[in-house]
């Protein structure tokens, strides 16, 4: 079951949070040790990211630590950031959504097709893509929650179906010539030299962070992902929350698709497939930082740009493009394995203390 997989991997695997109320119960050294462990678990990835930046700046001082490279890293990865953020809500609620990359591609093709071939106004085409994504998310939710089918199977099947529609409506051909107004507000217009797509992704991070951290909705998602049966007993509408998470995932994936077609000026049907693994890698790696053991928006932000920074640095050193798959695949495995290692170590320490 998806919820069992997620929760056994992350919530139980993170180091125990430091509790200041218990600081006086042990030695001062033990309190300091707990505080250090908490700090490392929360901000360790940021520290490693900083080290990576320093290393590549030393190795490639003429190209890596430049304003142009910074603007390129931040601006070109906004689509991946938004797609990774689309996964946060369903994963918090204990469900997988493998359809996000296919929804992204379908939305981008739909915007391009309606705007270029059917001459729809760009805003209307974008709205139509968002509505279609809403319906796809609803289908995912009804099949998963209503029929009790595993989310992994449903979203993979629905995603494949959506990909078929994408190829059908595009005739498996690239569509270009999208409205320059969309390109202008996604790519051309800049703030601090960084394209608007980055700032849209940053705004989405703020919105999700606030919703999940400071509203009852975020707490409900967390409780549902932790234990659905207990959540039902406490009166939470578990089914509605799960369906809502899947709908939000599809809608945010459609936003990623809109940003993609706006940044490219056109789109090809297979564009979204290469984003699926990086999005999952970033989301899982993000659950090891800021709020360890929980999928969270800022952790995902850090993970996306940590991974992209490493890949960019290696490419500037002359490493071939296949390093991307190696980097993303390794990051996903490590992000899933680390919490289990911490969990076993903590269990061993507790067992030793008990004896």
PyMOL commands that set and color helices and strands:
alter all, ss='L'
color gray80, all
select helices_A, chain A and resi 2-9+20-25+28-59+67-76+78-92+100-117+122-146+151-170+180-188+196-214+216-226+228-233+238-264+273-286+297-316+323-354
alter helices_A, ss='H'
color red, helices_A
select strands_A, chain A and resi 175-176+190-191+194-195+266-267
alter strands_A, ss='S'
color yellow, strands_A
deselect
rebuild
show_as cartoon
